[in-house]
Amino acid sequence: MTSPMQDQSPVRSPREGWASRILVREMWATLGIVAMWVAVLFVGVYGGQATFHSVDSSVTTIPSSVFVALFAAIGTGSIAKRVFGPKPE
């Protein structure tokens, strides 16, 4: 008993090859998240401090990376929820 060989079409789909690796949503989401946290790293190393003066002449100093990290965490959560979350069926 023999089984017939299936014909393989020489025409490739447009999403094969290098384009299929570049057009992946998860890759771009990961790149965006990494870029946000690299920005937090650079602000933490090279950034200044936020200084607040109150009425009673007390001074509060907070590193500016705290504020950048807060917004990076919000951005990471929103990107992760949209791209890596459950897919609508």
MODELLER restraints for C-alpha pairs under 7 A, 6 or more apart:
rsr = mdl.restraints
at = mdl.atoms
rsr.add(forms.Gaussian(group=physical.xy_distance, feature=features.Distance(at['CA:26:A'], at['CA:83:A']), mean=6.45, stdev=0.5))
rsr.add(forms.Gaussian(group=physical.xy_distance, feature=features.Distance(at['CA:29:A'], at['CA:79:A']), mean=6.53, stdev=0.5))
rsr.add(forms.Gaussian(group=physical.xy_distance, feature=features.Distance(at['CA:29:A'], at['CA:83:A']), mean=6.85, stdev=0.5))
rsr.add(forms.Gaussian(group=physical.xy_distance, feature=features.Distance(at['CA:33:A'], at['CA:76:A']), mean=5.72, stdev=0.5))
rsr.add(forms.Gaussian(group=physical.xy_distance, feature=features.Distance(at['CA:36:A'], at['CA:72:A']), mean=5.73, stdev=0.5))
rsr.add(forms.Gaussian(group=physical.xy_distance, feature=features.Distance(at['CA:37:A'], at['CA:72:A']), mean=6.63, stdev=0.5))
rsr.add(forms.Gaussian(group=physical.xy_distance, feature=features.Distance(at['CA:40:A'], at['CA:65:A']), mean=5.99, stdev=0.5))
rsr.add(forms.Gaussian(group=physical.xy_distance, feature=features.Distance(at['CA:40:A'], at['CA:68:A']), mean=5.98, stdev=0.5))
rsr.add(forms.Gaussian(group=physical.xy_distance, feature=features.Distance(at['CA:40:A'], at['CA:69:A']), mean=5.78, stdev=0.5))
rsr.add(forms.Gaussian(group=physical.xy_distance, feature=features.Distance(at['CA:43:A'], at['CA:65:A']), mean=5.46, stdev=0.5))
rsr.add(forms.Gaussian(group=physical.xy_distance, feature=features.Distance(at['CA:44:A'], at['CA:65:A']), mean=4.86, stdev=0.5))
rsr.add(forms.Gaussian(group=physical.xy_distance, feature=features.Distance(at['CA:47:A'], at['CA:64:A']), mean=6.47, stdev=0.5))
rsr.add(forms.Gaussian(group=physical.xy_distance, feature=features.Distance(at['CA:48:A'], at['CA:63:A']), mean=6.49, stdev=0.5))
rsr.add(forms.Gaussian(group=physical.xy_distance, feature=features.Distance(at['CA:48:A'], at['CA:64:A']), mean=6.00, stdev=0.5))
rsr.add(forms.Gaussian(group=physical.xy_distance, feature=features.Distance(at['CA:49:A'], at['CA:61:A']), mean=6.38, stdev=0.5))
rsr.add(forms.Gaussian(group=physical.xy_distance, feature=features.Distance(at['CA:49:A'], at['CA:62:A']), mean=5.63, stdev=0.5))
rsr.add(forms.Gaussian(group=physical.xy_distance, feature=features.Distance(at['CA:49:A'], at['CA:63:A']), mean=4.33, stdev=0.5))
rsr.add(forms.Gaussian(group=physical.xy_distance, feature=features.Distance(at['CA:49:A'], at['CA:64:A']), mean=4.99, stdev=0.5))
rsr.add(forms.Gaussian(group=physical.xy_distance, feature=features.Distance(at['CA:50:A'], at['CA:61:A']), mean=5.68, stdev=0.5))
rsr.add(forms.Gaussian(group=physical.xy_distance, feature=features.Distance(at['CA:50:A'], at['CA:62:A']), mean=5.20, stdev=0.5))
rsr.add(forms.Gaussian(group=physical.xy_distance, feature=features.Distance(at['CA:50:A'], at['CA:63:A']), mean=5.96, stdev=0.5))
rsr.add(forms.Gaussian(group=physical.xy_distance, feature=features.Distance(at['CA:50:A'], at['CA:64:A']), mean=5.63, stdev=0.5))
rsr.add(forms.Gaussian(group=physical.xy_distance, feature=features.Distance(at['CA:51:A'], at['CA:59:A']), mean=6.85, stdev=0.5))
rsr.add(forms.Gaussian(group=physical.xy_distance, feature=features.Distance(at['CA:51:A'], at['CA:60:A']), mean=5.70, stdev=0.5))
rsr.add(forms.Gaussian(group=physical.xy_distance, feature=features.Distance(at['CA:51:A'], at['CA:61:A']), mean=4.48, stdev=0.5))
rsr.add(forms.Gaussian(group=physical.xy_distance, feature=features.Distance(at['CA:51:A'], at['CA:62:A']), mean=6.49, stdev=0.5))
rsr.add(forms.Gaussian(group=physical.xy_distance, feature=features.Distance(at['CA:52:A'], at['CA:59:A']), mean=5.69, stdev=0.5))
rsr.add(forms.Gaussian(group=physical.xy_distance, feature=features.Distance(at['CA:52:A'], at['CA:60:A']), mean=5.07, stdev=0.5))
rsr.add(forms.Gaussian(group=physical.xy_distance, feature=features.Distance(at['CA:52:A'], at['CA:61:A']), mean=6.36, stdev=0.5))
rsr.add(forms.Gaussian(group=physical.xy_distance, feature=features.Distance(at['CA:53:A'], at['CA:59:A']), mean=4.71, stdev=0.5))
rsr.add(forms.Gaussian(group=physical.xy_distance, feature=features.Distance(at['CA:53:A'], at['CA:60:A']), mean=6.52, stdev=0.5))
